Amino acid sequence: MRHISMTPFGRQPVTAGLLATGALAEAPAPQTAPDKWELLRELTTARAAFAVSDRDLAVLSALLSFHPAKELLDDDRLIVFPSNAALSERSHGMAESTLRRHLAALVRAGLIFRRDSPNGKRYATRGQGGQLDRVFGFDLRPLLVRSPEIVAKAQETRVAMLALRRRREMVVIRLREATKLIAWGQEQVPADWQHLDGCALRLQRQLRRRLDADLLADLLAEVTALLDTVRDLVSDQAEDMVGNDAQNERHYQNSNPDNFESEPCFEKQEVRPSETEPATPPAEKVIPLSLVLKAAPDIRDYAPHGIRTWSDLVSVAEFVRPMLGISPDAWDDACRTMGAVTAAVTLACILQKSAQIMRPGGYLRALTEKASTTGFSPGSMVMALLRIENTHAV
């Protein structure tokens, strides 16, 4: 038997979900009575799954306020019968025509059910004992019966929203990194940076819009491709920051940037500065500090007040140095030969790969020796760590 609903627009069959077949009347209520306000919050989270708007839910909230208990129990109190004036007052003065529209939307969504009286009014009658005899109004039982479904949909929505937020964060992080690399590359590396900068600006404009999961996935793919292109350009030139091109080309060909411990260890074959003329520190042309911290974030753990300047990085490196087993002499030699900033960047990279480097002190001495002879730049170490981070990024 089909349920017939009396509406201001005439007699219309209710076709929403279980109501159309009458299965709702036979559906068992949940064993535990849900908190009506908690259920409304869950429904607010999952409103897209039930095709209702925030205004529809505002009217549902007003209806729930006429239910006398905190929990939704399967009894006659599930039918509320407020007048239009009372319902409008609790809906913050919503017009009666607007109320009817939102009530119809809640019925279509299968969240409430109309129980109309013969004259179309909402009221209740009581028997001789004072108990409710007949009640005509809005039945909240569909909300009670579908409460497990509402909770499940809300949880699915939260999971999807979290995944969307994480993907958007990844887009922002990679786009910011690409923008910083482009700004640095415009001053250091010859390339078509104007075109790449234009691509970054276009992607930033797209990110301002509200994007669904599919569009955000496409945007993430574009940003990742841009970042890979920029990284390749910067990585190819990273070894040119110190020394001449020929020397650094040989250094790049003969080293493995992903395997820091491949350098020889000269810790037992050290030459004291007093025995030879001190090397002149090279001109320090380093990559941006933010890029160094992106590649080697572990050093931040030893800076309770943060690392905002190169001086901060040098100070933190001096603090971390003994923890890695690097002697004061080895550190002084590195700072004198490489320059304090370059030595600090190198130490940050060593700290990041400390689990794979057996003897950090000997490794630093080997790099110091290289800096005094063929020339050395930590650029390849930073870029290698960045490639590893990008590979592991979700």
Backbone torsions as a table, in degrees:
resi	resn	phi	psi	omega
1	MET	NA	129.4	-176.8
2	ARG	-84.9	141.7	175.7
3	HIS	-77.8	134.5	178.1
4	ILE	-110.1	130.3	-178.4
5	SER	-107.7	130.5	174.2
6	MET	-88.7	120.8	180.0
7	THR	-124.2	166.8	175.8
8	PRO	-59.8	-15.2	-176.4
9	PHE	-101.7	7.3	178.5
10	GLY	116.1	-177.3	179.2
11	ARG	-81.0	120.8	-178.6
12	GLN	-132.0	139.7	176.0
13	PRO	-71.3	138.4	176.4
14	VAL	-84.9	119.5	-173.7
15	THR	-114.1	12.8	-176.2
16	ALA	-83.9	114.9	170.8
17	GLY	51.4	-126.7	-176.3
18	LEU	-65.3	-24.9	-176.7
19	LEU	-65.9	-31.0	-175.9
20	ALA	-66.1	-29.4	-175.9
21	THR	-103.4	-5.1	-176.9
22	GLY	78.9	5.6	-178.0
23	ALA	-69.0	-21.3	-178.2
24	LEU	-63.8	-38.2	-179.3
25	ALA	-63.6	-26.1	-178.4
26	GLU	-96.8	-12.7	-177.4
27	ALA	-69.9	133.4	-179.8
28	PRO	-74.0	143.7	175.2
29	ALA	-76.1	155.4	177.5
30	PRO	-59.0	150.3	-177.5
31	GLN	-65.8	-35.2	177.2
32	THR	-103.0	138.2	-179.1
33	ALA	-79.4	121.3	-178.9
34	PRO	-76.5	149.1	172.7
35	ASP	-68.6	125.4	-173.1
36	LYS	-65.6	-35.0	-178.7
37	TRP	-76.6	-36.1	175.2
38	GLU	-64.6	-40.0	178.2
39	LEU	-64.1	-36.8	177.1
40	LEU	-65.3	-38.3	176.9
41	ARG	-64.6	-40.8	177.5
42	GLU	-63.8	-40.6	179.2
43	LEU	-66.6	-34.8	176.1
44	THR	-61.3	-41.0	177.9
45	THR	-65.4	-39.7	-174.9
46	ALA	-99.8	20.9	-172.9
47	ARG	-61.2	-31.3	179.4
48	ALA	-64.4	-35.6	-179.4
49	ALA	-68.4	-22.6	-179.3
50	PHE	-107.6	6.9	175.3
51	ALA	56.4	44.7	174.7
52	VAL	-123.1	153.2	-177.8
53	SER	-99.7	173.2	177.5
54	ASP	-65.0	-32.8	177.3
55	ARG	-69.2	-37.3	174.6
56	ASP	-59.4	-42.0	-178.1
57	LEU	-71.3	-27.7	175.0
58	ALA	-63.8	-39.6	177.3
59	VAL	-69.2	-39.1	177.3
60	LEU	-63.4	-38.0	176.9
61	SER	-61.4	-40.6	177.2
62	ALA	-63.7	-40.6	177.9
63	LEU	-63.1	-42.5	-179.7
64	LEU	-63.7	-27.9	-180.0
65	SER	-67.4	-19.4	177.4
66	PHE	-87.1	-9.1	175.5
67	HIS	-78.6	126.3	-168.8
68	PRO	-73.0	-20.6	-175.3
69	ALA	-104.3	164.3	177.1
70	LYS	-78.4	-36.2	178.8
71	GLU	-98.5	154.7	177.0
72	LEU	-91.3	104.0	178.1
73	LEU	-100.5	148.7	-177.4
74	ASP	-80.2	78.4	178.3
75	ASP	-146.2	-173.4	-176.8
76	ASP	-65.4	-18.7	-179.9
77	ARG	-69.6	-11.4	177.1
78	LEU	-68.3	-16.1	177.2
79	ILE	-95.8	117.5	178.7
80	VAL	-107.4	148.4	-173.8
81	PHE	-136.7	56.5	178.2
82	PRO	-73.0	151.5	173.8
83	SER	-75.7	164.5	178.0
84	ASN	-59.9	-38.3	-179.2
85	ALA	-65.0	-44.2	179.9
86	ALA	-66.4	-40.7	179.5
87	LEU	-66.0	-38.5	177.9
88	SER	-64.8	-39.0	180.0
89	GLU	-63.4	-42.2	-179.6
90	ARG	-80.7	-6.5	173.1
91	SER	-102.0	24.1	176.2
92	HIS	62.0	41.8	174.4
93	GLY	78.3	23.7	-179.5
94	MET	-64.4	138.2	-179.2
95	ALA	-64.0	150.8	-176.7
96	GLU	-62.2	-39.5	178.7
97	SER	-64.1	-36.7	178.1
98	THR	-69.4	-39.1	176.7
99	LEU	-57.7	-47.1	-179.3
100	ARG	-59.5	-38.6	-179.0
101	ARG	-64.8	-43.4	-178.2
102	HIS	-74.5	-33.8	174.7
103	LEU	-63.3	-41.4	177.6
104	ALA	-62.0	-36.5	178.7
105	ALA	-66.2	-38.3	177.9
106	LEU	-67.0	-36.3	176.7
107	VAL	-66.3	-45.6	179.5
108	ARG	-60.4	-34.9	-179.5
109	ALA	-76.3	-7.0	179.0
110	GLY	75.0	27.1	-179.6
111	LEU	-98.6	-24.4	174.3
112	ILE	-138.2	169.5	-178.6
113	PHE	-140.3	137.4	178.5
114	ARG	-83.6	132.9	170.1
115	ARG	-120.6	94.8	-172.3
116	ASP	-89.2	145.1	176.2
117	SER	-82.6	168.0	178.4
118	PRO	-57.7	-31.7	-179.3
119	ASN	-99.5	7.4	177.2
120	GLY	81.4	2.0	179.6
121	LYS	-89.1	163.2	176.7
122	ARG	-107.7	122.8	-179.9
123	TYR	-165.4	175.1	177.0
124	ALA	-135.1	146.0	175.5
125	THR	-117.4	152.0	-178.0
126	ARG	-117.3	149.2	177.8
127	GLY	-81.0	-174.4	-177.8
128	GLN	-64.4	-29.3	179.5
129	GLY	-84.2	-0.4	-179.8
130	GLY	92.1	-5.8	179.5
131	GLN	-79.2	157.7	178.7
132	LEU	-64.7	130.0	-179.4
133	ASP	-100.8	-58.3	178.1
134	ARG	-132.5	137.4	-178.8
135	VAL	-129.3	129.7	178.6
136	PHE	-124.2	126.1	-179.4
137	GLY	170.6	-135.8	-179.0
138	PHE	-107.8	122.8	-178.2
139	ASP	-90.0	123.7	179.9
140	LEU	-92.0	5.6	-177.2
141	ARG	-61.4	-35.8	176.3
142	PRO	-57.1	-36.1	178.0
143	LEU	-64.7	-40.0	178.3
144	LEU	-66.9	-47.7	-177.0
145	VAL	-63.3	-37.5	-176.0
146	ARG	-91.3	8.5	-178.1
147	SER	-58.0	-41.5	176.7
148	PRO	-61.9	-38.6	178.1
149	GLU	-64.9	-40.4	-179.6
150	ILE	-63.7	-44.0	179.4
151	VAL	-63.0	-42.7	179.9
152	ALA	-64.5	-43.2	178.9
153	LYS	-64.9	-37.3	178.6
154	ALA	-63.9	-40.5	178.5
155	GLN	-65.7	-42.3	176.5
156	GLU	-60.4	-40.3	-179.9
157	THR	-64.6	-41.4	179.3
158	ARG	-62.9	-41.8	178.9
159	VAL	-62.3	-44.2	179.7
160	ALA	-65.8	-39.9	179.1
161	MET	-65.7	-38.4	178.1
162	LEU	-65.0	-44.6	178.3
163	ALA	-61.3	-40.1	178.9
164	LEU	-65.1	-42.1	179.9
165	ARG	-65.1	-41.4	178.7
166	ARG	-64.3	-39.3	178.8
167	ARG	-66.5	-39.5	178.3
168	ARG	-65.4	-40.2	176.9
169	GLU	-60.2	-40.8	179.4
170	MET	-64.4	-38.7	176.8
171	VAL	-61.8	-45.5	-178.8
172	VAL	-62.3	-45.7	-178.3
173	ILE	-62.6	-47.6	-177.4
174	ARG	-69.4	-35.9	178.5
175	LEU	-68.5	-39.3	177.3
176	ARG	-63.6	-41.5	179.1
177	GLU	-64.7	-42.2	178.7
178	ALA	-62.7	-40.1	179.9
179	THR	-64.0	-42.0	178.5
180	LYS	-65.5	-41.4	178.3
181	LEU	-64.7	-38.1	178.6
182	ILE	-64.2	-43.7	179.3
183	ALA	-62.0	-39.9	178.4
184	TRP	-71.4	-41.5	-177.8
185	GLY	-64.5	-29.8	179.6
186	GLN	-61.1	-26.1	179.8
187	GLU	-98.5	-13.9	-171.4
188	GLN	-119.2	-32.2	-170.2
189	VAL	-125.5	128.4	176.2
190	PRO	-73.9	120.9	179.1
191	ALA	-167.8	174.6	179.1
192	ASP	-82.7	68.5	-176.4
193	TRP	-69.7	-27.4	-179.9
194	GLN	-62.3	-41.8	178.3
195	HIS	-65.7	-44.4	-179.1
196	LEU	-65.6	-37.3	177.4
197	ASP	-64.8	-38.6	176.8
198	GLY	-63.4	-39.2	176.9
199	CYS	-63.0	-41.8	179.5
200	ALA	-63.7	-41.4	179.0
201	LEU	-64.6	-39.0	178.6
202	ARG	-63.9	-41.9	179.7
203	LEU	-67.7	-35.1	176.9
204	GLN	-64.2	-39.0	178.0
205	ARG	-65.6	-38.5	177.6
206	GLN	-64.7	-33.5	-177.4
207	LEU	-69.5	-20.5	179.8
208	ARG	-70.7	-21.8	-179.1
209	ARG	-80.1	162.9	174.9
210	ARG	-83.4	112.6	-173.2
211	LEU	-110.2	140.7	174.5
212	ASP	-82.5	-178.5	-173.6
213	ALA	-61.9	-41.3	-177.6
214	ASP	-67.6	-45.8	179.5
215	LEU	-65.2	-36.8	179.4
216	LEU	-68.7	-34.8	176.5
217	ALA	-64.9	-41.2	176.9
218	ASP	-63.4	-40.9	-180.0
219	LEU	-65.7	-39.8	177.9
220	LEU	-61.7	-39.7	178.5
221	ALA	-63.6	-41.6	178.9
222	GLU	-65.9	-43.6	-179.7
223	VAL	-64.4	-41.5	179.1
224	THR	-62.8	-41.3	178.4
225	ALA	-63.5	-41.9	177.9
226	LEU	-62.8	-45.1	-179.3
227	LEU	-63.1	-41.2	178.1
228	ASP	-61.8	-40.8	179.1
229	THR	-63.2	-46.0	-179.5
230	VAL	-65.7	-42.2	179.0
231	ARG	-61.7	-40.2	178.9
232	ASP	-62.1	-42.6	178.8
233	LEU	-63.3	-42.7	-178.9
234	VAL	-71.7	-40.6	-179.0
235	SER	-63.3	-37.7	179.6
236	ASP	-63.5	-26.5	-177.0
237	GLN	-106.9	0.0	-174.1
238	ALA	-61.3	-34.2	-178.5
239	GLU	-76.5	-8.5	179.3
240	ASP	-85.0	0.2	-176.2
241	MET	-74.2	-24.3	179.6
242	VAL	-131.7	136.5	177.6
243	GLY	80.5	179.7	-179.1
244	ASN	-88.2	168.0	-172.3
245	ASP	-63.2	-42.0	-175.8
246	ALA	-66.0	-44.0	179.6
247	GLN	-61.2	-46.5	-176.6
248	ASN	-71.4	-29.2	176.0
249	GLU	-64.6	-40.5	177.0
250	ARG	-66.0	-39.7	179.6
251	HIS	-61.8	-41.0	-179.7
252	TYR	-68.3	-38.3	-178.8
253	GLN	-68.4	-30.2	-172.1
254	ASN	-101.0	9.9	-179.8
255	SER	-126.4	157.1	177.5
256	ASN	-113.3	104.0	-173.8
257	PRO	-64.8	-17.6	179.9
258	ASP	-91.3	-2.2	-176.0
259	ASN	-133.4	87.0	-171.6
260	PHE	-67.3	-30.9	-175.1
261	GLU	-79.2	8.7	180.0
262	SER	-77.8	-10.3	179.6
263	GLU	-74.0	151.0	177.5
264	PRO	-67.5	156.7	-179.3
265	CYS	-108.3	120.7	-178.5
266	PHE	-113.6	22.0	-173.9
267	GLU	-61.5	-34.4	-179.9
268	LYS	-87.8	-8.0	-177.8
269	GLN	-113.5	29.3	-174.1
270	GLU	-67.4	150.4	176.1
271	VAL	-114.4	120.1	-176.0
272	ARG	-68.5	145.4	-179.3
273	PRO	-58.6	-29.4	-178.6
274	SER	-69.0	-20.0	-177.3
275	GLU	-86.3	-9.5	-178.2
276	THR	-147.4	162.5	-179.2
277	GLU	-70.9	130.4	-178.3
278	PRO	-58.6	138.8	178.5
279	ALA	-73.0	145.0	177.4
280	THR	-78.4	125.9	-178.9
281	PRO	-60.6	137.9	178.5
282	PRO	-71.2	161.7	174.4
283	ALA	-63.9	127.3	-174.4
284	GLU	-88.0	101.4	173.5
285	LYS	-113.7	100.7	-172.7
286	VAL	-111.7	161.7	176.7
287	ILE	-76.1	167.3	-175.4
288	PRO	-57.8	145.5	179.4
289	LEU	-59.1	-40.0	-179.5
290	SER	-61.0	-33.1	179.5
291	LEU	-72.0	-38.1	176.9
292	VAL	-61.7	-45.7	-179.6
293	LEU	-68.7	-28.8	175.3
294	LYS	-67.5	-40.2	-178.6
295	ALA	-76.9	-36.0	-176.2
296	ALA	-127.1	72.2	-174.6
297	PRO	-75.1	-13.8	-175.4
298	ASP	-62.9	-27.6	-177.6
299	ILE	-69.1	-19.1	176.8
300	ARG	-63.3	-27.5	-177.8
301	ASP	-62.7	-20.3	-177.8
302	TYR	-101.6	10.8	-179.9
303	ALA	-123.8	87.3	-176.2
304	PRO	-62.2	-23.7	-179.5
305	HIS	-102.3	9.7	177.3
306	GLY	86.2	166.1	177.9
307	ILE	-119.7	105.6	-175.9
308	ARG	-111.9	-20.3	-178.0
309	THR	-134.0	168.4	176.3
310	TRP	-63.7	-34.5	178.1
311	SER	-62.4	-38.6	176.4
312	ASP	-61.1	-42.5	-179.4
313	LEU	-64.0	-42.3	179.5
314	VAL	-63.1	-42.4	-179.6
315	SER	-63.3	-44.0	179.5
316	VAL	-66.1	-38.0	178.5
317	ALA	-62.4	-39.9	177.8
318	GLU	-65.4	-32.1	177.9
319	PHE	-72.8	-37.3	-177.0
320	VAL	-78.4	-26.3	-172.9
321	ARG	-48.2	-50.6	-179.3
322	PRO	-66.8	-25.7	178.9
323	MET	-66.5	-27.3	178.6
324	LEU	-88.4	-0.5	-179.4
325	GLY	78.5	23.6	178.7
326	ILE	-91.8	123.7	-176.1
327	SER	-71.9	157.7	177.0
328	PRO	-58.0	-38.2	-180.0
329	ASP	-63.8	-43.3	-179.7
330	ALA	-63.0	-39.8	179.8
331	TRP	-69.2	-41.9	178.2
332	ASP	-62.5	-42.0	178.3
333	ASP	-61.3	-42.4	-179.3
334	ALA	-64.5	-44.7	-179.7
335	CYS	-64.9	-38.1	-178.9
336	ARG	-71.2	-36.5	-175.9
337	THR	-84.6	-47.3	-176.6
338	MET	-87.0	-30.3	-166.5
339	GLY	103.8	146.3	-173.9
340	ALA	-61.2	-40.5	-177.4
341	VAL	-67.4	-46.9	179.9
342	THR	-62.4	-39.6	177.9
343	ALA	-63.8	-39.7	179.5
344	ALA	-66.1	-41.6	177.4
345	VAL	-61.8	-43.1	179.6
346	THR	-62.2	-43.1	179.7
347	LEU	-65.1	-38.0	177.8
348	ALA	-60.8	-40.1	178.3
349	CYS	-68.0	-39.1	178.3
350	ILE	-63.6	-42.2	178.0
351	LEU	-60.5	-40.8	-178.9
352	GLN	-63.3	-32.4	-179.1
353	LYS	-108.1	24.0	-174.0
354	SER	-61.8	-27.4	-179.9
355	ALA	-67.4	-24.5	-179.2
356	GLN	-100.6	-12.4	-177.9
357	ILE	-99.3	116.3	-174.8
358	MET	-70.9	-40.9	-175.5
359	ARG	-131.8	87.8	-178.7
360	PRO	-57.7	-36.4	179.7
361	GLY	-63.4	-46.6	178.4
362	GLY	-65.3	-35.7	179.5
363	TYR	-66.6	-40.7	178.3
364	LEU	-65.0	-39.1	177.7
365	ARG	-63.0	-37.9	178.7
366	ALA	-63.0	-41.8	178.7
367	LEU	-69.4	-34.4	176.3
368	THR	-64.0	-42.0	177.2
369	GLU	-61.3	-42.1	179.1
370	LYS	-64.6	-39.6	179.4
371	ALA	-63.3	-31.6	-178.9
372	SER	-83.4	-10.9	-177.4
373	THR	-116.4	-79.8	-175.5
374	THR	-86.4	-10.4	-178.8
375	GLY	96.7	144.8	-178.2
376	PHE	-147.5	140.6	171.8
377	SER	-134.6	138.3	178.4
378	PRO	-77.2	5.2	-177.4
379	GLY	-56.8	-41.4	-178.4
380	SER	-67.7	-33.9	178.2
381	MET	-65.9	-44.3	179.6
382	VAL	-62.3	-46.4	-177.8
383	MET	-66.5	-34.6	177.3
384	ALA	-63.6	-42.6	178.0
385	LEU	-65.7	-37.0	178.2
386	LEU	-64.0	-39.4	178.3
387	ARG	-64.7	-39.1	177.8
388	ILE	-65.0	-43.4	179.6
389	GLU	-62.2	-40.5	-179.9
390	ASN	-67.4	-34.6	178.9
391	THR	-66.9	-37.6	-177.0
392	HIS	-86.4	-9.1	-176.1
393	ALA	-66.5	144.6	179.4
394	VAL	-88.0	NA	NA
